[in-house]
Amino acid sequence: MDQIIGNITSILLSPLTSLMNHITIHATYPFKVGNNVKDLLEASRNLEATMKDVNMQIEIAERNGLTVKNQVQRWLEKVKGIISEMQAIGETYNQRSCKCLGRYSLNCCSNYSVGKRAAKKLVDVQKLFEEGEFESIAMKQPTPLIPDMPTTSNASSQIDSNLQEALRYVKEDDTVTRIGIWGMGGVGKTHLLKQIQNSFYRGNSIFDVVILVTASKECSVSKVQDEIIKKYELDKPDDVQLKAKTISNFLTRKSFLLLLDDLWGPVDLEAVGVPISLIAVGSYKRKLVLTTRSDGVCGAMRVERQIKVDKLDEIAAWSLFQKNVGEQTLNSDPHIATIAKEVIKELDGLPLALITVGSSMHAKKHYRAWERALEQLKESQLHEIEHRPNAKESTTFHTLKFSYESLESDTLRQCFLSCSMWPEDYEIPKEKLIQCWIGLGLVKVDRTLRSSYNYGYDLIDELLAACLLEDLRDYESVKMHDVLRDMALWIARDYGENNYKWIVKTDFGQAEDISNEVERMSVISYKRLPFPYGTLPPLTKLTTLILRGYHLHGRLVLVNIQALQALTFLDLEDNYLEEFPMEICKLVKVEYLNLNDNKIESLPEELKSLTNLKFLHLRGNPIQTISKGAFSTLNALKVLDLLISEKIDTLPSLLE
């Protein structure tokens, strides 16, 4: 019975004892403030001495060609941060108000706060001492699968030049505070940012703090705050403004480098608590380096210098691809190296694609497998090569898709997808691209045609700013990166679920079937039509048909063309047609008809049956006659382009 009573008493008193101990600890903070701060400052001096010893060992290791371990670099970073915090606690202790009796203060609240902070930080310091007991601080660099390219090569200079330019702005140019690194997804911006970070890991860094925050698509003031607070183990209040004050107090007396990776929109750094606007305060240096896919984000963040990261040239691309495939694989079959060079042409210098495809082909040691991969790339099926268990998309497409999804409107996304209807490496004139968008209904003609084209140019600029199109030197044409074009077709084909939904080719096999599921078809610049002469399949879902560059020298005869009853967009530009294709007049739903740059001399009366026609382009045809009544029922017509046609005396009366 006594034992039972004792157990019950123990159970009842245990929480009370724990509570009393907790109260006692907190009650002693005001009275032990001096001892706590003294112990903390002594620990700070010991930790600083240990850090110097580690840095000395690092210098010796690097002179011997060794690489410092990541855990050592991380430890040094944490030590530098905590030393600054301990010094700040010491300064607060010395500056307390209401001091009397020498170094003692009668301000109990101040004594409690400083004593508590010193005690807690001392625990963190002791933990760092334990973490700093390294068995070794460096290791040998891994031997590369194949030798690196010579440092004098174009490839090396291309890779290093962006880093050197960025470091020059960060280290030497005190007039520059904000640096923006931008370019399309997968081009190596994050890798460049981490190289910048690694340049300031050592103890002799010009910065007290180097902060790398992965901003990503869902970035916010609170997210940036939380990453900084977590990384440097600062007190974490619940309120955003209190977090900002905590971060500001931490950074105010420091030189710091803030690295924001993958920024999709502007972030208010003042709201975060980062005093980046204080460019030169005494000897403090403050720098911001951000990476983004959008030129517009650089402007919104008021960057003073921009560095655009472009795709790799052929030499650098080959070097990167070799490293990921491996010398053994490339030498396993005499045909593989030749095919591999064709593969990297398809990847068009995009580092992410070169790495992922190279890694995927590492185990392929027969040239037939490489031929298959090349075929898939030419068919815009990159996702079929990058096999990932339980994944429906490739690593490359997953990365690039964020740029597509972040476009401001569905109209802009559809404009981007429509650019994939031109062949690979095709230089698309901006005016023809806008003409296509108008025909597809993506750009409306509500007021004047000029205002519609102005809007189209705005859309092109937005795609250029998002690095989804490339501006060519003449600034009159754009080009789509091969991998981005593959991704656009992959999206348009229901993320690879329906590869026949959009057909875009420059070649068709002799007996190749065309699925009845096709909705858009574009075949440009090839000798043979995509279907045998006179045997058009019943493509009942086809809404868009582009057939260009066929030297037909006569009429286009398409049997069963009336089966294309869903067709609204028909482009037959540059086919050397000498007569107006009468079959077209049976396609009563057609709204856009492009017959530019043919040899048509007359327009038939049957044209009037196209009552839904809104856009008729006949530029560059030697038209001499128009049958009476050809335009009599074309009440929906908004644009008629007859530029460079022969003089037609009766045109005014025909169009009256």
Secondary structure, DSSP 8 states (H G I E B T S, - for coil): -HHHHHHHHHHHHHHHHHHHHHHHHHHHTTTSHHHHHHHHHHHHHHHHHHHHHHHHHHHHHHHTTEEE-HHHHHHHHHHHHHHHHHHHHHHHHHT-SSB-STT-BS-HHHHHHHHHHHHHHHHHHHHHHHHT--S-SEEE----SS----TTSHHHHHHHHHHHHHHHHHHT-TT--EEEEE-STTSSHHHHHHHHHHTT-STT-S-SEEEEEEEETT--HHHHHHHHHHHTT----SSHHHHHHHHHHHHTTS-EEEEEEEE-S---HHHHT--TT--EETTEEEEEEEEES-HHHHHHTT-SEEEE-----HHHHHHHHHHHH-HHHHTSSTTHHHHHHHHHHHHTT-HHHHHHHHHHTTT--SHHHHHHHHHHHHTT-HHHHS--TT-SS-HHHHHHHHHHHTSS-HHHHHHHHHGGGS-TT--EEHHHHHHHHHHTTSS--SS-HHHHHHHHHHHHHHHHHTTSSEE-TTSSEEE--HHHHHHHHHHHTTTTT-TTSEEEES---TT----TT-SEEEEES-SS-SS-TT-----TT--EEEEE-----B----TTGGG-TT--EEE--SS-B-S--GGGGG-TT--EEE-TTS---EE-GGGGG-TT--EEE-TT----EE-TTTTTT-TT--EEE-TT----TTHHHHT-
